[in-house]
Amino acid sequence: MSAATAMNVDELVAIDVHTHAEVSSKGKASLDDELHDASSAYFKVEGKRKPTLEETAAYYRERKMAAVIFTVDAEHATGTEPVPNEEVAEAAAANPDVLIPFASIDPFRGKAGVKQARRLVEEYGVKGFKFHPSIQGFFPNDREIAYGLYEVIEETGTIALFHTGQTGIGAGVPGGGGIRLKYSNPLHVDDVAADFPHLKIILAHPSFPWQDEALAVATHKPGVHIDLSGWSPKYFPPQLVQYANSLLKDKVLFGSDYPVLTPDRWLADFDKLPIKDEVRPKILKDNAARLLGLTATDTPGASGSSGPSGTSGSTGT
């Protein structure tokens, strides 16, 4: 493949629905040094932690995979500017064979954030939005703070991806860097799924310590899916493997959490799981292709624009 070629889903080995843009073109990181260094140690990061967007595209192209890529905007809580959403979308437009752009908007941006979300969909072709309740410091079911964003996401047919469960960000830092785990219980997203019945939702990561809650929400609400990022598959809870093989076989998605966990390691461990032969391609590619609305020759980049692997299993970013 070349960077100028549109995406051909049939040729892809897998679609990774969870990768991070951690550094901007100006070299600015989306986490401050303390949180970044602590999370790298926690996840035992292998290789380069801060690949550029072009390096990420080349990495996935070499593996014949596509990647959903996003920044995390938590400026209200952290004081750190995110990698610009526009920059992520423009990189996807320049590498439409492998990169699928998501955005992230701090819910505390209010009406300005809602306006930005619509512009990113209409002018830059983003396919979804990443929320990290623990880092952003909000409950997903907070009507006043977040519901305006969900209205735009539902209306535009894009996807809301929520971090769930414990997070490796802040782990090992005194007080967890002020990051509170309570916000990322997937039951808070159950309210969102009930209030926005046509909203497409992904619960990111095995949701330790709320795995059963995540399975219940995904089983009960048709629009809710689960991605398997942030953990080596060999540490997956048995009930997650059981549901992925049965009730949720059409709603579970491959995600790595690159660059803190590489798809190479994830796939090597996934090969050893007792996943049914007919379910394996669904998880690796087919479910994501359907959810993202991709076709055999779809181009997911901008439209109208010129422009964790810890020994305990890890807990996602």
Helices and strands as residue ranges (DSSP letters): G 9-11, E 14-20, H 33-43, H 53-62, E 65-70, H 75-78, H 85-94, E 99-103, G 107-109, H 110-124, E 128-131, H 133-136, H 143-156, E 159-163, G 174-178, G 181-184, H 187-195, E 200-204, H 211-220, E 224-227, G 233-235, H 238-244, E 252-253, H 263-270, H 280-281, I 282-286, H 287-292
